[in-house]
């Protein structure tokens, strides 16, 4: 049994919808549920219930994260999915990066998953903004990630932090990445090695995933090249819908095209059309 600390306050959230369908929103590695709130509001407006769990080992610090494996993270998703499935006819999964990979891993083992949306799939950090030494060295460091000194080495996600939106990324820079409660601004190599193991696991079990999958990826992803999206599509056994977005970077669910991400996801889940905005009422002028 893995022993890790829980954050001092509950970082999870849930919104009840009206359609009988639900989406479990899964944050990324070193992230936290708060990063899914933009997407949650968009989906909820389309009548979908949404819930965002906290992955095991997240929400505290790097040391806490390093006590867990990708199987522990998957356990968090599995538990949250079962709770949501109890009172919804259909439950979809949607996640950013590692979160999307975890959703697919659950879909491979549980045929009751209605479908999975994967944002910015990352087998390896190979986008245009990742340092060459990282892309070249990190995969070879994986066999030694169990060694304490190697495992604890970490890197700071470089500017522009996966964001094309200048306002958002400047806010990240001003707060040193501490915008989302519980999110970390550094990625330890030990956690990165778990990401590699999880993504390689998908290559093995991908053919077992017969549910539909939605893959969304930025053409200009600064952290994960679109080749990752195509590799994932090739690995899956079910129908795949793939879209490349043209005005965002890695964090597509919070960046400039976040509304499009929400709408494509809602359509994928079969959500009802968005309600039309109520017409604004203009007060009649008072009689003179």
N, C-alpha and C positions, 0 to 999 in steps of 0.2 A: 504493500500500500504506500502510495506517495504521500509524504507529509510536506505540506506547504502552508503558508499563511494566507488568510483571507484579508481583503482590503478592509480598512476601518469602516467604510460605509458601503452600502449596496449600490453597485454601479449598473445593475441590470434595469431593464424597463420592459413594459408590455402595454399594448393598446388593443382594445377589443374592437373588432370590425363588425360588419353587418352581413357579409356575403356567405359566411360559413366556411370560408377559406382562410388560411393563415400562412405567414411567411416567417421562418426563423432566420434572423439576421445575424451573421457570424462575423465578428471583427477579425482583423488580421493579427499576425504575430507581433508582439510588443504593443498592440493596440488595446482598445477598450470599447465597451458597448456604446459610449457616447458618440463615437465616430459614425454610427449608423443612424443617428437621429434625423438627419436630412432625408435620407431614404425612407425611414419609417413613416414620417409625416406624409410623404408623397404616396406611399402605398396605402396608408390608412385612409387617405382621402378617396381612394378608389374602392373602399369597402372591405379591405383586407385587414385581418388581425395581424399584429406583428409582435414579436418578442425578441429580445436581444440578450443572450446569456453572456456571462464572463467566462472565458476559457481558463482552465486550471492553471495555476501558477502566475496568472496575469494580475495586473492591478496594484502591485506592491512595488517590487524592485527587481533588478537583474538576478540577484541571488535566489529569490523566490522562483523566478521563471526557470532557472537552471535546474531546479529540483524536479522538473516535469519533462515528460516526453510527448511526442505527438499522439501516442495512444491515450495519454491522460487528457490532452486537449479534445480528442475525439469523444472521450467519455463524457465531457461536459456537454458537447453537442448532442450526444445520444440521450442524455438525461433530459435536457431541455426539449428536445423533439418529442419524446414520449409524453411529457407533461402537456405540450401543446396539442398533440394528437388526440388526447383524451376528450376534448370538447370541440374538435373541428373535423369537418368531413374530409378536407384535403389540406395537407401541409407541405409547402415548398420550402426549400433551403436556398439562401442567398448569402454569399460571402465574398469578402475582398481578399485576394491573394491566398494566404494560408487558410483563411476562413472558407473560401470557395473549395479548396482542396479537401478540407475536412467534410464539407457538405457532400462532396462526391464519394468520399470514403464511406460515409454513412449510407448513401444511396446504394452502394455496392453490396452492403450487408443487409439492408432492409428494403424490400420491394414496396413497402407501403409509402415510401417517400414519393411524392407526386412528381417532383422534378427539381432541378438544381440550377441556380444562376451563379455563374463564376465570373468575378470581376478581376481583371489583371492577373491572370494565372502566372505563377512564377515557379518554374522548375529551377532556374538559376537567375541570380541577379546579373543580367547582361544588357541592361539598357544603356543609352548613350551617356548617362551621367554617372555611371558606376566606374570607379577607378580601375584601371587596367590590372593593377596588382591584385585587386579583390577578385575580379572575374577569373584571373589565372591561378591564384593561389588557393582561394576558398574551397573549391571542390577537393583539392588534394589534402587540405587540413582536416577534412571530415574524419578520416580514420583515426586521427589523434585527438578528436574532440573530447574524448573521455578523460584526457589528462588535465588535471586541475588548472595548470597555467595556460594551456591552449583554450580550454573550455571557457574560461572567464574573459579572454580577450574579446573586445567589442569594438564596434565602429559606429560613428554617428551618421545617421542618414544625411546625405549632403543636400545643401540648398540646390534646387527649390523645393525639396521635401515632397516630391511627387505631385506638385501643384502648379498648374499654369496660371491660375487666378492670382494676380499680383497682391491683392488685398489679403487673401488668405495666407499666402506664403510669407508675406512680410510680417503678419501677425505671428506666424510660427517662429520666424527668426527673432522677433522681439522678445518672445517668451522662452526661447531655447527649446522649442518643440512642446512645451507644457501647456497645450491648449485643451486637449481632451483629458478630463479627470481619469487618472489611472493609467494613461498611456506612457510608455517609456520613449526616450529620445535616442537610445542606443540599442544596438542589436548584438548580443553576445554570440560568439562563434558556436557555442554549444547549442543554442536555440536554432541557429541557422542550419546546423547539421541535422537537427530534427526536421526542419523544413525539407531538406534534401531527401531524407528517408521517407517522409510522407509523399512527396511528389513522385519518387521512384516507385512507391507502393501503388500509386494510381496507374502507372504503366502496366503493373501486374494484374490489377483487378478491374481496369477500365472496361474490358469486354463484358464484365458482369453487370455493368450499368446499362439497363435497357430503358430506363426512364428518360424523358427528354431533358436536354441540357441547353441552357442559354449561356453563351460565352461572349462577354463584352471586354474589349481591350482597346487601349489608345494606340493609334498609329504611331504616335511620337512618345510612347511610354519611356520615361527617363530611367526607370529601374528594371523593367522587364520587357525585352524585345517582343514584338508580335509573334515571333517564331514559337514562343511558349504557348500561345493560344492555338496555333495550328498543330503543334505537337499533341496538345490535349485532345483536340478534335479527332485526330487520327487514332488516339488510344481508346476512345469510347465506343461502346457497343450499341448505343441507342441513337435516336435522332438528335441532331445538333443544329442549333441556330447560332451563327457567329456574326457579330457586328464589330467593325473597327470604327472607333470614334475619332473625330478630326480636330477637336478643340479642347484637349485636356491631356494631362500626364497620368502618372500611375494611379493616383487616388481618384479614380473616376466617379466614385459615389459621393464625393464632396466637392469636386472641382467644377469647372464651368458648365459641363454638360450633365450635372447631377440630376436635373429634371428629366432629361432624356433617358438616363439610366433607370430612373424610377418608372417612367412610362413604359419603357421596353420590358421591364421586369413585371409590372402589373399586367400588361398584355400577355406575357408568357404564362402568367398564373391564371389567366382567364378571368381577370377582375372585371366588374361592371365598369361602364364608361364613367369618367369623372363627372360629378354633378356640375351643371352650368352655374356660373356665378349669378347671384341674385341681382336684378337691376337696381341701380342706385335710385333712391327716391329723392326727388327734388321738391322741397317745400314750395307750396303755392305762395306767391306774394300776398301779403295782407292788403285788404282794401284800404285805400287812402281815406 
